[in-house]
């Protein structure tokens, strides 16, 4: 697992994925990602175009490279505004971790 950086959630529950990581994972504006919770981790995976209905929850990458997390996901993980999250990746998965 490769660590990229640590970023903070902003007041709208968004987190910026580094450009280098977005390029490596071939994530572009409007691409959808699935959001799955595993233990105290949030796992993001790009949803191939045309594929629907398989994700637990989903989000869309905006033109700034940010993904907005739902309030429900943040509440379940007990993540708050300005919490620092570590960003990791394995193959085509992005993993967000709150290093408590």
C-alpha positions in Angstrom: 0.0 0.0 0.0 1.4 3.3 -1.1 0.8 6.5 1.0 0.3 9.7 -1.0 -0.5 12.4 1.5 -2.6 13.6 4.4 -5.5 15.9 3.6 -8.2 17.5 5.7 -12.0 17.3 5.2 -13.3 20.7 4.4 -16.6 22.2 5.8 -18.6 20.6 3.0 -17.2 17.1 3.7 -14.9 17.2 0.6 -11.4 15.8 0.3 -9.0 16.7 -2.5 -7.3 13.7 -4.2 -3.8 14.7 -5.3 -3.5 15.2 -9.1 -0.8 12.5 -9.3 -3.1 10.0 -7.8 -6.0 11.0 -10.0 -3.8 10.6 -13.1 -2.5 7.2 -11.9 -6.0 5.9 -11.3 -7.4 7.5 -14.5 -10.0 9.5 -12.6 -11.4 12.5 -14.4 -14.1 15.1 -13.9 -17.5 13.5 -13.5 -16.2 10.0 -12.9 -18.1 8.1 -10.3 -16.5 6.2 -7.4 -18.0 3.7 -5.0 -17.6 4.3 -1.3 -17.3 1.3 1.0 -16.5 1.3 4.7 -14.2 -1.4 6.0 -13.4 -1.2 9.8 -12.3 2.5 10.1 -11.3 2.9 6.5 -13.2 4.4 3.5 -12.4 2.6 0.3 -12.9 4.4 -3.0 -13.0 2.5 -6.3 -13.7 4.0 -9.8 -17.0 2.7 -11.3 -16.6 1.9 -14.9 -18.8 3.9 -17.3 -22.2 2.3 -17.8 -22.1 0.2 -14.7 -24.8 1.0 -12.2 -26.3 -0.4 -9.0 -23.2 -2.2 -7.6 -21.9 0.4 -5.2 -22.9 0.8 -1.5 -22.7 4.6 -1.9 -21.2 6.7 -4.6 -19.6 10.1 -5.2 -18.5 12.1 -8.2 -15.1 13.7 -8.8 -15.5 17.5 -9.4 -13.3 19.7 -11.6 -11.1 20.6 -8.7 -10.3 16.9 -8.0 -12.5 16.8 -4.9 -14.9 14.1 -3.8 -17.8 15.0 -1.4 -18.5 12.5 1.3 -22.1 12.2 2.5 -22.9 13.2 6.0 -24.0 9.6 6.7 -20.6 8.2 5.7 -18.8 10.9 7.9 -21.1 10.2 10.8 -20.6 6.4 10.6 -16.8 6.9 10.6 -17.0 9.7 13.2 -15.1 12.0 10.9 -15.4 15.8 11.4 -14.7 18.9 9.4 -10.9 19.6 9.3 -10.0 16.0 10.4 -6.8 15.0 8.8 -7.1 11.9 6.6 -4.3 9.8 5.2 -4.7 8.8 1.5 -3.3 5.5 0.3 -3.8 3.4 -2.8 -3.5 -0.2 -3.8 -3.8 -0.9 -7.5 -7.0 0.9 -8.5 -8.4 1.4 -5.0 -8.0 4.6 -2.9 -8.2 4.2 0.8 -8.8 7.1 3.2 -7.8 6.5 6.8 -8.3 8.7 9.9 -5.0 8.2 11.8 -6.3 8.6 15.3 
